[in-house]
């Protein structure tokens, strides 16, 4: 029998960026917030031994323990879905800060086009441009409406960047200057300028100078140590919930984190949630935490899992295309790349997670799609993250992957290989979706999620187009040999790391028939449940998701406060 | 040095391997049992001390011992990894970098036992498509056992003497590894030879370049080959430079001032 705990104003399921932002915003206003976190409580001191590629990058120190819980995967409904048994294509973090601890810090706003992609596509190309089965829809909110929330996130984290020179792109004033210009970024910029494109420095959440944010949180600057993605930052220079919003929430005295606790269900009756049921994994005891508002603020997939397991919202049906929970799962179409081999050594061991340059000329609808066989696009970038030696073993075309020739080429090119990548938008399809697996269970006996996903011709054509653009730029940069990818994309492969930018499944929108949430991230079917996060994205863009996740969290915080005052549906 | 010897009883002449074996109860009625340890007894006990087995000053690496493999398995992996990452003019190979020790140590722990992977059934290795990833019920220890056995089974086919993989010529070893990579060999278990090969290649690269505390990358020689500086706190002064800046590598040992 679960022990009932005293009621609180707000309970959070997961304490990452979303949970942290909502905790900070609402505890500052005097509300009591309890954050339930499956992992441990993290601090900067945890990262004293962080420069360990094997432990963090290969053995996935900061990620969820898959032995307890994973999801199953299949390409289509005729295949048997099988568990994602070891980490590969995407990596889900745990512990306070969540995936906001191990991210790189590349921080972009989605485009005005992204939020109104259906209307914009129909307006410019007509309905016939949208292929059968593509579930394009508007988000029920515009960029203009979200702008103040983006500004809040940028100021809180201290993004460093410069204006995007591409005509028509949103003009953002960043609180800090961009990261250092290196020979690598400079070479990319001059080559793309020669080709008539519009390069700029990637907006970075690795602090570019000491910074004190509006909450009074002071942090030091990035040291460019080269250990960002999959690692925690020992300097606190990479913006993360642990060094920004969580201390603010704690300082109020109104916030309590319960680490090592896993929420199994949102409890609800008559269209209203009463609280959550969770297990303390150290004692094995079950608890009920009652609350006026439940915020589902875990990783995108875990949000979907919790709602399905709680029987909240209508599960999506891929045959009819009706229902909402599990709808519009999208990923990142990221396999168009070019590796260039140079005659000169660059200081590739040095870098930072968001040190890079890019062009947006082929993202969104900045280029004409009339004669193209895909919609949306990709941003094309070069980064200098710190080439760690286990992960980076680039060899020219036709060199085998082991043996003498491989050894010599991978060693000789250790500091001579540069990569340009195209981060492509992934658009939603009727038969790419998430539901509950009928066979496999987690450590508590609850069903695992089942992902049904594959690349479509849209993705393949996009990646080929972008791979060719990457190769064109690489040649212009003077590489003596170029190895391009993107022209031979088969089925989605869950084995190889691609991106932890999984989106959709609990999407926002203007219509309860086709969306789970309104523009305040409030559930249409349960007014005191809010589900901010990348699960709310109606489709994915050619940008990293965190900035948009952050903006949605600020929007939700405002909604929750309104709701606590007035009650009812906010839209 | 000599003073140190006096203080350390285990360096005393009296403490020979023979005494050690006697004291640890490995003899029955005064007869030393055969097997692995028996072979040590033919050696002169004084030789043990001359080579300074327990003297760190003599540069002995205590890490060079086995936690998981038996000697024959170790020899097989030592040879196979050297073909994957051989010694060439640009630097040392897997053997010199102690990659097989690294793999042994990794297999002995959570990695070898798949303790952080979802290993709940049912399993459908035959039905799975490759893009669904790891679908065998076997853990990595078991996959290595099967792979090593198969490497030696293939090796035995090379001549009437039924050689071990480690005793084959370089060309023969490469030929077998290529067959593994191309899935031309059948393992006696629910896993393919290419799956084993991919895993072997992955851990070989790890053993070359992981921090030396894990047992491979001897003396940071893997890093030195690539001019990778290992653990450093700051590259602010390097990044804007046009010329390549060489920095002597540091391991995490330098961070842990115990």
Interface residues (C-beta under 8 A of the other chain):
Chain A: X48 X49 X51 X52 X53 X54 X58 X59 X60 X65 X66 X67 X69 X70 X73 X74 X75 X79 X80 X82 X83 X84 X85 X86 X88 X180 X181 X182 X183 X223 X224 X225 X226 X344 X345 X346 X347 X349 X350 X351 X355 X384 X386 X387 X388 X389 X390 X393 X401 X402 X403 X404 X407 X408 X411 X412 X414 X415 X439 X440 X441 X491 X492 X493 X494 X495
Chain B: X83 X84 X85 X86 X88 X89 X90 X91 X93 X111 X114 X115 X116 X117 X118 X119 X120 X122 X124 X127 X128 X129 X130 X131 X132 X133 X134 X135 X174 X177 X181 X201 X204 X205 X206 X208 X209 X210 X211 X214 X222 X223 X225 X226 X227 X228 X229 X230 X231 X232 X233 X234 X235 X236 X238 X239 X240 X241 X242 X244 X245 X247 X252 X255 X256
